[in-house]
Amino acid sequence: MLRYCQGYSVEMIVHESRLLQVSIFHALHNHLHSVDLSRLPTDVMTIADEVDSQRKQSMGGHLKHARSLPAA
């Protein structure tokens, strides 16, 4: 709902989510020397799943709010 009020489109939410993933993976890459490589695949999948879940929730709230408003 916040993103809707800020003027975000669904496409912008998807783009923002992608930027978050890129930033997280860039940080992982920059700190690879301190990452437990045996956990890396599982951790990366967990991060990707969580970002996808948050994007889904954000888009759901955005669309629900948009549908609740009177047609322009």
C-alpha positions in Angstrom: 0.0 0.0 0.0 2.9 2.4 0.8 4.4 1.8 -2.6 1.0 2.5 -4.3 0.7 5.8 -2.3 4.3 6.6 -3.4 3.2 6.2 -7.1 4.9 2.9 -7.7 3.7 0.7 -10.6 3.8 -3.1 -10.4 6.8 -2.9 -12.8 8.6 -0.6 -10.4 8.0 -3.0 -7.5 9.5 -5.8 -9.6 12.5 -3.6 -10.5 13.1 -2.6 -6.9 13.0 -6.2 -5.9 15.6 -7.1 -8.5 17.8 -4.2 -7.4 17.7 -5.5 -3.8 18.8 -9.0 -5.0 21.6 -7.6 -7.1 22.8 -5.5 -4.1 22.7 -8.5 -1.8 24.6 -10.7 -4.2 27.1 -7.9 -4.9 27.7 -7.7 -1.1 28.1 -11.5 -0.9 30.6 -11.4 -3.7 32.6 -8.5 -2.1 32.8 -10.5 1.2 33.3 -14.0 -0.2 36.5 -14.4 1.8 34.4 -14.4 5.0 31.5 -16.5 3.7 31.1 -20.1 4.7 31.1 -21.7 1.3 29.5 -24.9 2.5 26.4 -22.8 3.4 26.4 -20.5 0.4 24.0 -22.3 -1.9 21.4 -22.8 0.8 21.8 -19.2 2.0 21.5 -17.8 -1.6 18.3 -19.9 -2.1 16.9 -18.6 1.2 17.6 -15.0 0.3 16.1 -15.4 -3.2 13.0 -17.1 -1.7 12.6 -14.3 0.9 12.9 -11.5 -1.7 10.4 -13.3 -3.9 8.0 -13.6 -0.9 8.4 -10.0 0.0 7.8 -8.9 -3.6 4.7 -11.1 -3.8 3.3 -9.5 -0.6 4.1 -6.0 -1.8 2.5 -6.6 -5.2 -0.6 -8.1 -3.5 -1.0 -5.1 -1.2 -0.5 -2.7 -4.1 -3.1 -4.4 -6.3 -5.5 -4.8 -3.4 -5.3 -1.1 -2.6 -5.6 -0.2 -6.3 -8.8 -2.3 -6.7 -10.3 -0.7 -3.6 -10.2 2.8 -5.0 -13.0 4.2 -7.2 -12.3 4.0 -11.0 -11.0 7.2 -12.4 
